Amino acid sequence: MTASITAHGLTRRFQNGKAVQTVIDRVSLAIEPAELTLIVGPSGSGKSTLLSLLSGLLRPDAGSVLALGQDLSALDGPALERFRLAHCGFVFQGFNLFPALTALENVALPLHYGPPLGRAAMRERSAQALDAVGLTPRSGLRPQELSGGEKQRVAIARALVKQPKLLFADEPTSALDSHNGQVVIDILHRIAREQGTTVLGVTHDGRLMKHADRVLTLEDGRLVDDERARITHSSILESA
């Protein structure tokens, strides 16, 4: 199986005055399609920074990221935006829904920025995405009329409506209780399994790890634990 995302020697530093901190330190890994992979680790370990590097939201100081066979470092700003628009969906801990829009209208927003679709096709795609997260009966409600768990499911549907090959989720359950967190992680796992999507998430919630196909552990910006680490790292080194 060909990896959806491959990182070689990925490094990212941040400067605060004269102090330079290495947040991601020479990380090499491969992320497989049709799996839910979680990045875990203590606060400040670099989890969200790694997710941003792998999704092209941040550029590395050293190393490279290949996503769907495309070298992200070779893309200029507009080309990188087009890549993300065409292939990536994002779910964040803040729901980022527009309060004046209904759930269905919030889900439809990304379709306005992609290839032209007719109004009927946009509505059908949006309704299908909401149905995938079990929110068809709530499609006409606005965010203030939804629970926290329902808002996050709308956010997931909005990420799914483009039918992305890559789905990135940064702390998707941090604002949710255990029940709604379980619902969200089950949805993300089902998306990976049934749609063949590469789902890569960051979490500090230890309860979620048992639901992932793979768990990567970061400490001080380094990958310190990976259930398939020996296989992945040896294959990367052989191909480098």
LINZIGI-V444783 format. One record per pair of residues at least 12 apart in sequence whose C-alpha atoms are under 6 Angstrom apart, sorted by the first residue. I is the first residue (numbers start at 1). GAP is how many residues later the second one is. Records with the same first field share a line. If there is no record, write none. Layout:
I->GAP  GAP
This chain:
3->27  28  29
4->27  28  29  63  64
5->25  26  61  62
6->23  24  59  60
7->21  22  57  58
8->20  55  56
9->17  18  19  54
10->16  17  52  53
11->13  14  15  49  50  51
12->12  48  49
23->23  198
24->197
25->196  197
33->164  165
34->158  159  162  163  164
35->157  163  178
36->153  163  164  176  177
37->163  175  176  177  178
38->162  163  164  177
39->163  176  177  178
40->163  164  177
41->176  177
45->173  174  175  176
46->175
87->77  78
88->76  78  79
89->70  75  78
90->69  77  78  79
91->78
92->77  78  80
93->78  79
95->57  60
99->44
101->41
102->38  39  40
103->36  38  39
104->35
107->19  51
108->18
126->35
129->28  32
130->27
133->20
149->31
165->32
166->31  32
167->32
168->32  33
169->32
170->31  32
171->31  32
